[in-house]
Amino acid sequence: MMKWNGGGVGRPQSQQGVKMSYLVLKGCVAGGESRSVGDVIELTEQEGKSLTAMGRVQEVTVTKEAPADRSVALETSDAPKLTTRKKV
């Protein structure tokens, strides 16, 4: 006897393979959801290769930048000193 696994949009995706980051080049359905151009998504290696071969996504490397030093008027700050308004 065959059993239905639920199927459709809300079905759980398989967790096989390593997840990698991809940039969506053309609108498509990836990871069980509709994706727009410019989205950065994480897909399994198998699905990523398939969509890359079709020209829908491109593999990207996500890097985190160091936070900028936003301190002002401290001895360790690189920002120029603040000027105050003078009474006339």
Protein Blocks (a to p, Z undefined) as FASTA:
>chain_A
ZZdehiajklccdfedjddddddfbdcdeehiacdehiacdddfklmmmmmmnopaccdd
ddddddddfbghiakbcbdcddddddZZ
